[in-house]
Amino acid sequence: MQMCSTGINTADYKLVLHQQEELAKHLAKNLKQWSDLATMMGQAELGERISEASTKATEAAESIHGAAHEIDHLHDDDHDHGVTVTKV
């Protein structure tokens, strides 16, 4: 992500947030699988703790998604191209 004294490249910022959202989704899915495995092995408490982590990862993905949409409000209406630098 390019940063400078006048602001940030919001297109890059959105890309990074999208990547983090996808990572959180993948983590949630993976943790759910490990939770199910622990439960099948008779480790209910372990399965529950991992399931809680999966839920939190899902919540993180949703929060990141919301943050990415907020960046749309940062765009300067004077720019009509793919990259917008917004003062911070």
N, C-alpha and C positions, 0 to 999 in steps of 0.2 A: 504494500500500500504506500503510495507516494504521499508524504506529508511535507508541508512547507509552512513558512511563516504566515501565509495568507489563508490557509485552510487545508482541507483534505480532499482527495479524489473520492467522491461519494460512490461512483460506480465500483471502484475497487473495494470500498468499504462494504457495499452490499454483497459483492461477490464473496468476501471473507465471511460475512454473516451467513450467507447461504451455505457455504462449506461447513461452517460450524453447526448449522441446523441439521445438515445431512449426517454429520458425525454423531450428533446427539441421538438422532433417530436410529442409526445403526447400533449405537451403544445400548439404547433401550431394548431393541430387538434381541441383541446378543445376551443381555442380562436376563431377559425373560426366558430365553432358552436354558441358561444356566440355572435359573430359579426352578424351572420345571424339572430339570435333571436332578437337582438337589432334593426336591420333593419326592420324586420317584425313588430315590435312594433311601427314603425314610428320614431325611434330614429336614423336617418341616420348618424348624426355626431358621436354619440357614436359607432355605428356599424363600421364606417370608422376608428376610432381610435383603436378599438379592432382588426380590420382587419390588420391595420399597425403593431400591436404587433404580430399578427399571422405570418405575413411576416418576421418580424425580428427573430422570434423563428425558422422559417424554415431556414433562413440564418445562424443562430447560429448552427443548426444541421448540415448543410452542411460544415460549417467551422470546427466543431469538427470532422466530418468524415475525412476531409483532414488532420487534425492534427494527427489523429490516424494512417493514412497511413505514415506519416513522421516518426513515431516511428520505422517502419521497417528499416529505414536507420541507426538507432542507434545500431541495433543488431551487436554483435561482430561475425565475420565469424568463429572464433575459437570454438564457442559453438554450439553444435548440440543437444540441449535439449530444453524443453519448457520454461525454465526460463533463462533470460539473465540479468545480472547485468551490467549496463553500467556506467562508470565514468561520473560524471557531473562536 
